[in-house]
Amino acid sequence: MRSHHQVSPLAERLGVELNTRVTAVRRRDDGFSVTWRNKTGQEHTERADAVIVAVPAPQVPDILPDLTPPDRGSLP
């Protein structure tokens, strides 16, 4: 519980959506598009300059559908 109390105020200041599921990250000419579902299941897509993907390696291909075959092969 303690970490939740530390993360929530930071998330509010940064505009971070908690309790969401990222379904796709795609590279675009002007950055990235991030598609995600909120806790009610509503889908959103937003543009970002940069993206940090911090998930277990087996989940990466599902989130990054445009991953090249060599990059996919480097995942455990």
N, CA, C and O atoms as CSV, one atom per row, in Angstrom:
chain,resi,resn,atom,element,x,y,z
A,1,MET,N,N,0.810,-1.197,0.000
A,1,MET,CA,C,0.000,0.000,0.000
A,1,MET,C,C,0.853,1.260,0.000
A,1,MET,O,O,0.449,2.280,-0.557
A,2,ARG,N,N,1.990,1.201,0.599
A,2,ARG,CA,C,2.808,2.398,0.726
A,2,ARG,C,C,3.198,2.966,-0.636
A,2,ARG,O,O,3.134,4.178,-0.840
A,3,SER,N,N,3.602,2.107,-1.570
A,3,SER,CA,C,4.022,2.599,-2.878
A,3,SER,C,C,2.869,3.268,-3.607
A,3,SER,O,O,3.094,4.229,-4.343
A,4,HIS,N,N,1.628,2.789,-3.427
A,4,HIS,CA,C,0.462,3.410,-4.062
A,4,HIS,C,C,0.337,4.862,-3.615
A,4,HIS,O,O,0.037,5.740,-4.425
A,5,HIS,N,N,0.562,5.114,-2.345
A,5,HIS,CA,C,0.458,6.483,-1.826
A,5,HIS,C,C,1.557,7.374,-2.391
A,5,HIS,O,O,1.368,8.586,-2.496
A,6,GLN,N,N,2.690,6.804,-2.754
A,6,GLN,CA,C,3.771,7.575,-3.351
A,6,GLN,C,C,3.556,7.778,-4.838
A,6,GLN,O,O,3.894,8.840,-5.362
A,7,VAL,N,N,3.008,6.799,-5.532
A,7,VAL,CA,C,2.844,6.857,-6.980
A,7,VAL,C,C,1.674,7.738,-7.378
A,7,VAL,O,O,1.788,8.493,-8.344
A,8,SER,N,N,0.571,7.674,-6.684
A,8,SER,CA,C,-0.629,8.419,-7.079
A,8,SER,C,C,-0.397,9.923,-7.197
A,8,SER,O,O,-0.783,10.496,-8.216
A,9,PRO,N,N,0.207,10.597,-6.218
A,9,PRO,CA,C,0.433,12.034,-6.379
A,9,PRO,C,C,1.354,12.361,-7.557
A,9,PRO,O,O,1.136,13.347,-8.261
A,10,LEU,N,N,2.375,11.541,-7.772
A,10,LEU,CA,C,3.273,11.750,-8.906
A,10,LEU,C,C,2.518,11.551,-10.212
A,10,LEU,O,O,2.666,12.347,-11.139
A,11,ALA,N,N,1.713,10.504,-10.295
A,11,ALA,CA,C,0.932,10.228,-11.503
A,11,ALA,C,C,-0.019,11.378,-11.807
A,11,ALA,O,O,-0.186,11.749,-12.968
A,12,GLU,N,N,-0.635,11.939,-10.791
A,12,GLU,CA,C,-1.558,13.062,-10.997
A,12,GLU,C,C,-0.828,14.276,-11.565
A,12,GLU,O,O,-1.349,14.942,-12.460
A,13,ARG,N,N,0.351,14.568,-11.067
A,13,ARG,CA,C,1.116,15.725,-11.559
A,13,ARG,C,C,1.594,15.526,-12.989
A,13,ARG,O,O,1.691,16.489,-13.749
A,14,LEU,N,N,1.893,14.293,-13.363
A,14,LEU,CA,C,2.413,14.010,-14.699
A,14,LEU,C,C,1.323,13.660,-15.703
A,14,LEU,O,O,1.613,13.503,-16.889
A,15,GLY,N,N,0.085,13.535,-15.259
A,15,GLY,CA,C,-0.991,13.161,-16.162
A,15,GLY,C,C,-0.959,11.694,-16.547
A,15,GLY,O,O,-1.384,11.333,-17.644
A,16,VAL,N,N,-0.460,10.845,-15.659
A,16,VAL,CA,C,-0.375,9.412,-15.909
A,16,VAL,C,C,-1.727,8.773,-15.602
A,16,VAL,O,O,-2.348,9.080,-14.584
A,17,GLU,N,N,-2.173,7.894,-16.477
A,17,GLU,CA,C,-3.411,7.135,-16.256
A,17,GLU,C,C,-3.060,5.824,-15.564
A,17,GLU,O,O,-2.318,5.013,-16.118
A,18,LEU,N,N,-3.577,5.611,-14.375
A,18,LEU,CA,C,-3.371,4.357,-13.668
A,18,LEU,C,C,-4.493,3.381,-14.021
A,18,LEU,O,O,-5.529,3.791,-14.544
A,19,ASN,N,N,-4.296,2.122,-13.745
A,19,ASN,CA,C,-5.288,1.071,-14.000
A,19,ASN,C,C,-5.676,1.005,-15.469
A,19,ASN,O,O,-6.856,0.935,-15.812
A,20,THR,N,N,-4.666,1.027,-16.328
A,20,THR,CA,C,-4.892,0.941,-17.774
A,20,THR,C,C,-4.095,-0.227,-18.337
A,20,THR,O,O,-3.228,-0.786,-17.665
A,21,ARG,N,N,-4.404,-0.589,-19.585
A,21,ARG,CA,C,-3.672,-1.664,-20.261
A,21,ARG,C,C,-3.263,-1.156,-21.635
A,21,ARG,O,O,-4.116,-0.861,-22.472
A,22,VAL,N,N,-1.962,-1.054,-21.864
A,22,VAL,CA,C,-1.457,-0.653,-23.173
A,22,VAL,C,C,-1.605,-1.847,-24.104
A,22,VAL,O,O,-1.172,-2.955,-23.789
A,23,THR,N,N,-2.232,-1.600,-25.270
A,23,THR,CA,C,-2.459,-2.688,-26.224
A,23,THR,C,C,-1.557,-2.598,-27.443
A,23,THR,O,O,-1.354,-3.599,-28.129
A,24,ALA,N,N,-1.006,-1.410,-27.732
A,24,ALA,CA,C,-0.105,-1.278,-28.879
A,24,ALA,C,C,0.721,-0.003,-28.768
A,24,ALA,O,O,0.242,1.034,-28.310
A,25,VAL,N,N,1.973,-0.109,-29.199
A,25,VAL,CA,C,2.867,1.038,-29.353
A,25,VAL,C,C,3.413,0.952,-30.771
A,25,VAL,O,O,3.987,-0.063,-31.166
A,26,ARG,N,N,3.227,2.034,-31.538
A,26,ARG,CA,C,3.703,2.034,-32.929
A,26,ARG,C,C,4.539,3.277,-33.190
A,26,ARG,O,O,4.213,4.376,-32.741
A,27,ARG,N,N,5.639,3.073,-33.935
A,27,ARG,CA,C,6.493,4.203,-34.334
A,27,ARG,C,C,5.794,4.963,-35.456
A,27,ARG,O,O,5.218,4.361,-36.363
A,28,ARG,N,N,5.852,6.293,-35.386
A,28,ARG,CA,C,5.300,7.174,-36.417
A,28,ARG,C,C,6.390,8.146,-36.833
A,28,ARG,O,O,7.436,8.228,-36.189
A,29,ASP,N,N,6.146,8.886,-37.916
A,29,ASP,CA,C,7.125,9.881,-38.366
A,29,ASP,C,C,7.380,10.946,-37.304
A,29,ASP,O,O,8.483,11.484,-37.217
A,30,ASP,N,N,6.367,11.253,-36.497
A,30,ASP,CA,C,6.499,12.319,-35.498
A,30,ASP,C,C,6.621,11.790,-34.070
A,30,ASP,O,O,6.395,12.539,-33.120
A,31,GLY,N,N,6.969,10.527,-33.903
A,31,GLY,CA,C,7.123,9.961,-32.560
A,31,GLY,C,C,6.514,8.579,-32.483
A,31,GLY,O,O,6.901,7.679,-33.228
A,32,PHE,N,N,5.554,8.410,-31.578
A,32,PHE,CA,C,4.914,7.115,-31.364
A,32,PHE,C,C,3.420,7.310,-31.152
A,32,PHE,O,O,2.981,8.375,-30.717
A,33,SER,N,N,2.646,6.284,-31.459
A,33,SER,CA,C,1.246,6.255,-31.036
A,33,SER,C,C,1.133,5.156,-29.992
A,33,SER,O,O,1.699,4.073,-30.141
A,34,VAL,N,N,0.394,5.453,-28.937
A,34,VAL,CA,C,0.184,4.500,-27.853
A,34,VAL,C,C,-1.316,4.264,-27.752
A,34,VAL,O,O,-2.085,5.201,-27.542
A,35,THR,N,N,-1.728,3.015,-27.901
A,35,THR,CA,C,-3.135,2.656,-27.774
A,35,THR,C,C,-3.310,1.929,-26.455
A,35,THR,O,O,-2.547,1.019,-26.129
A,36,TRP,N,N,-4.322,2.336,-25.695
A,36,TRP,CA,C,-4.537,1.763,-24.370
A,36,TRP,C,C,-6.023,1.738,-24.035
A,36,TRP,O,O,-6.822,2.467,-24.622
A,37,ARG,N,N,-6.375,0.885,-23.081
A,37,ARG,CA,C,-7.754,0.779,-22.587
A,37,ARG,C,C,-7.776,1.201,-21.120
A,37,ARG,O,O,-6.921,0.806,-20.327
A,38,ASN,N,N,-8.778,2.018,-20.781
A,38,ASN,CA,C,-8.896,2.425,-19.383
A,38,ASN,C,C,-9.630,1.353,-18.588
A,38,ASN,O,O,-9.987,0.307,-19.130
A,39,LYS,N,N,-9.856,1.612,-17.304
A,39,LYS,CA,C,-10.441,0.585,-16.438
A,39,LYS,C,C,-11.868,0.212,-16.826
A,39,LYS,O,O,-12.360,-0.839,-16.415
A,40,THR,N,N,-12.551,1.066,-17.622
A,40,THR,CA,C,-13.900,0.727,-18.071
A,40,THR,C,C,-13.882,0.045,-19.438
A,40,THR,O,O,-14.935,-0.332,-19.953
A,41,GLY,N,N,-12.683,-0.119,-20.038
A,41,GLY,CA,C,-12.563,-0.788,-21.322
A,41,GLY,C,C,-12.578,0.128,-22.526
A,41,GLY,O,O,-12.470,-0.337,-23.661
A,42,GLN,N,N,-12.710,1.433,-22.296
A,42,GLN,CA,C,-12.722,2.396,-23.401
A,42,GLN,C,C,-11.318,2.527,-23.990
A,42,GLN,O,O,-10.349,2.706,-23.252
A,43,GLU,N,N,-11.203,2.437,-25.328
A,43,GLU,CA,C,-9.901,2.499,-25.996
A,43,GLU,C,C,-9.537,3.933,-26.342
A,43,GLU,O,O,-10.385,4.724,-26.755
A,44,HIS,N,N,-8.263,4.253,-26.165
A,44,HIS,CA,C,-7.716,5.579,-26.468
A,44,HIS,C,C,-6.432,5.391,-27.258
A,44,HIS,O,O,-5.736,4.390,-27.087
A,45,THR,N,N,-6.112,6.350,-28.124
A,45,THR,CA,C,-4.817,6.377,-28.792
A,45,THR,C,C,-4.282,7.792,-28.683
A,45,THR,O,O,-4.981,8.758,-28.991
A,46,GLU,N,N,-3.038,7.909,-28.242
A,46,GLU,CA,C,-2.398,9.213,-28.098
A,46,GLU,C,C,-1.016,9.178,-28.723
A,46,GLU,O,O,-0.407,8.116,-28.848
A,47,ARG,N,N,-0.524,10.348,-29.117
A,47,ARG,CA,C,0.809,10.494,-29.670
A,47,ARG,C,C,1.780,10.816,-28.542
A,47,ARG,O,O,1.436,11.520,-27.592
A,48,ALA,N,N,2.998,10.291,-28.659
A,48,ALA,CA,C,4.030,10.553,-27.653
A,48,ALA,C,C,5.361,10.764,-28.346
A,48,ALA,O,O,5.617,10.190,-29.405
A,49,ASP,N,N,6.212,11.592,-27.744
A,49,ASP,CA,C,7.563,11.800,-28.272
A,49,ASP,C,C,8.460,10.599,-27.975
A,49,ASP,O,O,9.334,10.251,-28.770
A,50,ALA,N,N,8.234,9.975,-26.827
A,50,ALA,CA,C,9.039,8.829,-26.407
A,50,ALA,C,C,8.165,7.895,-25.593
A,50,ALA,O,O,7.147,8.303,-25.035
A,51,VAL,N,N,8.574,6.644,-25.531
A,51,VAL,CA,C,7.809,5.633,-24.801
A,51,VAL,C,C,8.785,4.727,-24.064
A,51,VAL,O,O,9.810,4.324,-24.615
A,52,ILE,N,N,8.464,4.414,-22.827
A,52,ILE,CA,C,9.222,3.428,-22.066
A,52,ILE,C,C,8.325,2.215,-21.909
A,52,ILE,O,O,7.229,2.316,-21.357
A,53,VAL,N,N,8.785,1.069,-22.391
A,53,VAL,CA,C,8.034,-0.178,-22.266
A,53,VAL,C,C,8.734,-1.008,-21.205
A,53,VAL,O,O,9.852,-1.478,-21.413
A,54,ALA,N,N,8.080,-1.185,-20.079
A,54,ALA,CA,C,8.675,-1.925,-18.962
A,54,ALA,C,C,7.753,-3.084,-18.608
A,54,ALA,O,O,6.996,-3.026,-17.638
A,55,VAL,N,N,7.832,-4.127,-19.409
A,55,VAL,CA,C,7.014,-5.324,-19.210
A,55,VAL,C,C,7.907,-6.549,-19.356
A,55,VAL,O,O,9.014,-6.443,-19.883
A,56,PRO,N,N,7.450,-7.698,-18.901
A,56,PRO,CA,C,8.228,-8.921,-19.126
A,56,PRO,C,C,8.403,-9.176,-20.629
A,56,PRO,O,O,7.494,-8.916,-21.417
A,57,ALA,N,N,9.567,-9.681,-21.015
A,57,ALA,CA,C,9.899,-9.889,-22.427
A,57,ALA,C,C,8.827,-10.635,-23.217
A,57,ALA,O,O,8.575,-10.264,-24.363
A,58,PRO,N,N,8.180,-11.670,-22.668
A,58,PRO,CA,C,7.164,-12.374,-23.460
A,58,PRO,C,C,5.973,-11.497,-23.866
A,58,PRO,O,O,5.254,-11.843,-24.803
A,59,GLN,N,N,5.751,-10.372,-23.182
A,59,GLN,CA,C,4.639,-9.482,-23.507
A,59,GLN,C,C,4.990,-8.462,-24.583
A,59,GLN,O,O,4.093,-7.853,-25.167
A,60,VAL,N,N,6.272,-8.265,-24.856
A,60,VAL,CA,C,6.714,-7.233,-25.792
A,60,VAL,C,C,6.110,-7.392,-27.190
A,60,VAL,O,O,5.597,-6.407,-27.720
A,61,PRO,N,N,6.141,-8.575,-27.820
A,61,PRO,CA,C,5.583,-8.684,-29.171
A,61,PRO,C,C,4.101,-8.301,-29.258
A,61,PRO,O,O,3.661,-7.785,-30.286
A,62,ASP,N,N,3.332,-8.545,-28.200
A,62,ASP,CA,C,1.920,-8.176,-28.210
A,62,ASP,C,C,1.734,-6.661,-28.183
A,62,ASP,O,O,0.817,-6.133,-28.811
A,63,ILE,N,N,2.601,-5.970,-27.459
A,63,ILE,CA,C,2.483,-4.519,-27.321
A,63,ILE,C,C,3.132,-3.794,-28.495
A,63,ILE,O,O,2.667,-2.729,-28.902
A,64,LEU,N,N,4.205,-4.368,-29.041
A,64,LEU,CA,C,4.930,-3.759,-30.161
A,64,LEU,C,C,4.736,-4.597,-31.426
A,64,LEU,O,O,5.639,-5.336,-31.818
A,65,PRO,N,N,3.568,-4.490,-32.067
A,65,PRO,CA,C,3.290,-5.348,-33.225
A,65,PRO,C,C,4.198,-5.087,-34.420
A,65,PRO,O,O,4.331,-5.956,-35.282
A,66,ASP,N,N,4.828,-3.916,-34.497
A,66,ASP,CA,C,5.699,-3.580,-35.623
A,66,ASP,C,C,7.156,-3.962,-35.376
A,66,ASP,O,O,8.037,-3.562,-36.138
A,67,LEU,N,N,7.417,-4.725,-34.326
A,67,LEU,CA,C,8.779,-5.147,-33.996
A,67,LEU,C,C,9.349,-5.969,-35.149
A,67,LEU,O,O,8.676,-6.854,-35.679
A,68,THR,N,N,10.579,-5.677,-35.530
A,68,THR,CA,C,11.199,-6.382,-36.652
A,68,THR,C,C,11.516,-7.831,-36.266
A,68,THR,O,O,11.704,-8.123,-35.085
A,69,PRO,N,N,11.578,-8.736,-37.240
A,69,PRO,CA,C,11.926,-10.129,-36.922
A,69,PRO,C,C,13.247,-10.278,-36.161
A,69,PRO,O,O,13.309,-11.075,-35.224
A,70,PRO,N,N,14.317,-9.535,-36.528
A,70,PRO,CA,C,15.545,-9.667,-35.722
A,70,PRO,C,C,15.349,-9.237,-34.268
A,70,PRO,O,O,15.895,-9.859,-33.356
A,71,ASP,N,N,14.564,-8.165,-34.050
A,71,ASP,CA,C,14.314,-7.730,-32.674
A,71,ASP,C,C,13.480,-8.755,-31.924
A,71,ASP,O,O,13.732,-9.021,-30.749
A,72,ARG,N,N,12.481,-9.336,-32.597
A,72,ARG,CA,C,11.683,-10.383,-31.961
A,72,ARG,C,C,12.562,-11.569,-31.578
A,72,ARG,O,O,12.379,-12.171,-30.520
A,73,GLY,N,N,13.526,-11.902,-32.453
A,73,GLY,CA,C,14.415,-13.024,-32.189
A,73,GLY,C,C,15.353,-12.796,-31.029
A,73,GLY,O,O,15.882,-13.757,-30.472
A,74,SER,N,N,15.577,-11.542,-30.646
A,74,SER,CA,C,16.486,-11.258,-29.546
A,74,SER,C,C,15.798,-11.342,-28.190
A,74,SER,O,O,16.456,-11.261,-27.152
A,75,LEU,N,N,14.470,-11.505,-28.193
A,75,LEU,CA,C,13.750,-11.622,-26.930
A,75,LEU,C,C,13.859,-13.052,-26.410
A,75,LEU,O,O,13.842,-14.004,-27.190
A,76,PRO,N,N,13.970,-13.202,-25.089
A,76,PRO,CA,C,14.048,-14.559,-24.532
A,76,PRO,C,C,12.746,-15.312,-24.702
A,76,PRO,O,O,12.641,-16.467,-24.289
